[in-house]
Amino acid sequence: MVNIAHIVIRRYICANKYGTKSTEVITMPATMKRISATDLHDRMTSENRPVLINALSEEAFTSKRIPGSINITEHNLECATNVIPDKDQYIVVYCASVDCDASPKLAEKLTEMGYNNVWDFEEGLAGWCSEGYRLTGTDVN
């Protein structure tokens, strides 16, 4: 049952262990703020630079990431309070693309932990690249 305070914002396709695909609905709080690639790029070069969090696995983070981002996942969420002690810090969370659920899940958990300024860059790595911005990592040419 979906809480009435949540809205559906995206669908993603996931492969199960048999190789078939299924669609799952991802929900986020209606109050979750979103940011575009252009706005994020501008913010990353401003004085009010956000903490940029890649919500993907450590392996995926090492492979490809937006320059200047750090890696926090659902599985190491407890480190957020050490890395980001200020609950009012401007935070942007991203994952692979709009078809990925890692960033909305992590953004919601950070909000539940009391962080007040959490934004989701829902286009993720795919959106960043489609705007012509560069990535860094071991699998980037």
Salt bridges, closest charged atoms under 4 A:
GLU74 OE2 - LYS109 NZ 2.82
ASP101 OD2 - LYS105 NZ 2.71
GLU108 OE2 - HIS6 NE2 2.82
ASP120 OD2 - ARG10 NH2 2.55
GLU122 OE1 - ARG10 NH2 3.79
GLU122 OE2 - ARG34 NE 3.98
